[in-house]
């Protein structure tokens, strides 16, 4: 056992690069995966905490309750109009108003996209620029991982060759 410890101590200048290369390769592989996992968990938490999600869930609950009990609830106490009748009238007014608002917003959106197409360029050009940037970033990261593995391999190979020379 002492001879093994002495051999390791005598050959640290060969062993350290091998261990450092393997550690660098491990970090290069696991760091992007851990970062992506953390980003995904953060997005999921943000979506779950989003008030819009709570509003949608509340609306779904209200619709389910309405479907179940709408005919049984007498609004005015005269037995003539139930909750479904009142809700249908309100819904008709809402859809008419929302339809007009959607038409107005659609006109604004068309004006905005037309202005941007004239001043900035087409949406396709903007999309192609963004995708080109994403490609450059991703390919740089992939090349870094490949280079890290290649370096780790070369250091490991050199260290093993040096260790083999020690044992001869």
C-alpha positions as CSV (number, residue, x, y, z in Angstrom):
1,X,0.0,0.0,0.0
2,X,2.8,2.4,0.9
3,X,4.4,1.8,-2.5
4,X,1.2,2.8,-4.3
5,X,0.9,6.0,-2.2
6,X,4.6,6.7,-3.0
7,X,4.1,6.1,-6.7
8,X,1.0,8.4,-6.7
9,X,3.0,11.1,-4.8
10,X,5.9,10.8,-7.2
11,X,3.6,11.1,-10.3
12,X,1.2,13.9,-9.3
13,X,2.3,16.0,-12.2
14,X,0.8,13.4,-14.5
15,X,-2.2,12.4,-12.4
16,X,-3.4,16.0,-11.7
17,X,-4.0,16.9,-15.4
18,X,-6.0,13.7,-15.9
19,X,-8.2,14.3,-12.9
20,X,-8.6,18.0,-13.8
21,X,-9.6,17.1,-17.4
22,X,-12.2,14.6,-16.2
23,X,-13.6,17.1,-13.7
24,X,-13.8,19.8,-16.4
25,X,-15.6,17.3,-18.7
26,X,-18.1,16.4,-16.0
27,X,-18.8,20.1,-15.2
28,X,-19.1,20.9,-18.9
29,X,-21.7,18.2,-19.4
30,X,-23.7,18.7,-16.2
31,X,-23.8,22.5,-15.9
32,X,-26.0,23.2,-19.0
33,X,-28.4,20.4,-18.0
34,X,-28.7,21.8,-14.5
35,X,-29.2,25.3,-15.8
36,X,-31.9,24.1,-18.2
37,X,-33.6,22.2,-15.4
38,X,-33.5,25.2,-13.1
39,X,-34.9,27.4,-15.9
40,X,-37.7,24.9,-16.6
41,X,-38.6,24.7,-12.9
42,X,-38.6,28.5,-12.7
43,X,-41.0,28.8,-15.7
44,X,-43.3,26.1,-14.3
45,X,-43.5,28.0,-10.9
46,X,-44.1,31.3,-12.7
47,X,-46.9,29.8,-14.7
48,X,-48.5,28.2,-11.6
49,X,-48.3,31.4,-9.7
50,X,-49.7,33.4,-12.5
51,X,-53.0,35.1,-11.6
52,X,-54.3,34.4,-15.1
53,X,-54.1,30.7,-14.3
54,X,-56.1,31.2,-11.1
55,X,-58.7,33.3,-13.0
56,X,-59.1,30.6,-15.6
57,X,-59.5,27.9,-12.9
58,X,-62.1,30.1,-11.2
59,X,-64.0,30.6,-14.4
60,X,-63.9,26.9,-15.0
61,X,-65.3,26.2,-11.5
62,X,-68.0,28.8,-12.0
63,X,-69.1,27.3,-15.3
64,X,-69.2,23.8,-13.7
65,X,-71.4,25.1,-10.9
66,X,-73.6,27.1,-13.3
67,X,-74.2,24.0,-15.4
68,X,-75.1,21.9,-12.3
69,X,-77.3,24.4,-10.5
70,X,-78.3,27.1,-13.1
71,X,-81.9,25.9,-13.5
72,X,-82.6,25.6,-9.8
73,X,-81.7,29.2,-8.8
74,X,-84.6,31.6,-9.0
75,X,-83.1,35.1,-9.4
76,X,-86.0,37.4,-8.8
77,X,-88.1,35.1,-6.6
78,X,-91.1,35.1,-9.0
79,X,-90.3,31.6,-10.5
80,X,-90.2,33.1,-14.0
81,X,-86.5,33.6,-14.6
82,X,-83.8,31.4,-13.4
83,X,-80.0,31.9,-13.3
84,X,-79.5,30.3,-16.8
85,X,-81.9,32.8,-18.4
86,X,-80.2,35.8,-16.8
87,X,-76.7,34.4,-17.6
88,X,-77.7,33.9,-21.2
89,X,-78.8,37.5,-21.5
90,X,-75.6,38.7,-19.9
91,X,-73.5,36.5,-22.0
92,X,-75.2,37.8,-25.2
93,X,-74.3,41.4,-24.1
94,X,-70.7,40.4,-23.3
95,X,-70.1,38.6,-26.6
96,X,-71.5,41.6,-28.6
97,X,-69.3,44.0,-26.6
98,X,-66.2,41.7,-26.8
99,X,-66.7,41.2,-30.5
100,X,-66.6,44.9,-31.1
101,X,-63.5,45.2,-28.9
102,X,-61.8,42.4,-30.8
103,X,-62.6,44.0,-34.1
104,X,-61.0,47.3,-32.8
105,X,-57.9,45.5,-31.4
106,X,-57.6,43.6,-34.7
107,X,-57.6,46.9,-36.6
108,X,-54.9,48.3,-34.2
109,X,-52.8,45.1,-34.6
110,X,-53.0,45.3,-38.4
111,X,-51.9,49.0,-38.3
112,X,-49.0,48.1,-36.0
113,X,-47.8,45.2,-38.0
114,X,-48.1,47.2,-41.2
115,X,-46.0,50.0,-39.6
116,X,-43.4,47.6,-38.3
117,X,-43.2,45.9,-41.7
118,X,-42.5,49.2,-43.3
119,X,-40.1,50.6,-40.7
120,X,-38.2,47.5,-39.4
121,X,-38.7,44.9,-42.0
122,X,-40.8,41.8,-42.3
123,X,-41.5,39.5,-39.4
124,X,-39.8,36.7,-41.3
125,X,-36.5,38.8,-41.4
126,X,-36.8,39.4,-37.6
127,X,-37.5,35.7,-37.0
128,X,-34.5,34.7,-39.1
129,X,-32.2,37.1,-37.3
130,X,-33.4,35.8,-33.9
131,X,-33.0,32.2,-34.9
132,X,-29.6,32.9,-36.3
133,X,-28.5,34.3,-33.0
134,X,-29.9,31.3,-31.1
135,X,-28.1,29.0,-33.5
136,X,-24.8,30.8,-32.9
137,X,-25.2,30.6,-29.1
138,X,-26.2,26.9,-29.1
139,X,-23.5,25.9,-31.6
140,X,-20.9,27.7,-29.5
141,X,-22.0,25.8,-26.4
142,X,-22.0,22.5,-28.2
143,X,-18.5,23.2,-29.6
144,X,-17.3,24.1,-26.0
145,X,-18.6,20.8,-24.7
146,X,-16.9,18.9,-27.6
147,X,-13.7,20.7,-27.1
148,X,-13.8,20.0,-23.3
149,X,-14.3,16.3,-24.0
150,X,-11.5,16.3,-26.5
151,X,-9.2,18.1,-24.1
152,X,-10.1,15.7,-21.3
153,X,-9.4,12.8,-23.6
154,X,-6.1,14.1,-24.7
155,X,-5.0,14.8,-21.1
156,X,-6.2,11.4,-19.9
157,X,-4.4,9.7,-22.7
158,X,-1.2,11.6,-22.0
159,X,-1.5,10.9,-18.3
160,X,-2.1,7.2,-18.9
161,X,0.9,7.1,-21.3
162,X,3.0,8.7,-18.7
163,X,1.7,6.3,-16.0
164,X,2.5,3.3,-18.3
165,X,6.1,4.7,-18.7
166,X,6.4,4.8,-15.0
167,X,5.4,1.1,-14.6
168,X,7.9,-0.1,-17.3
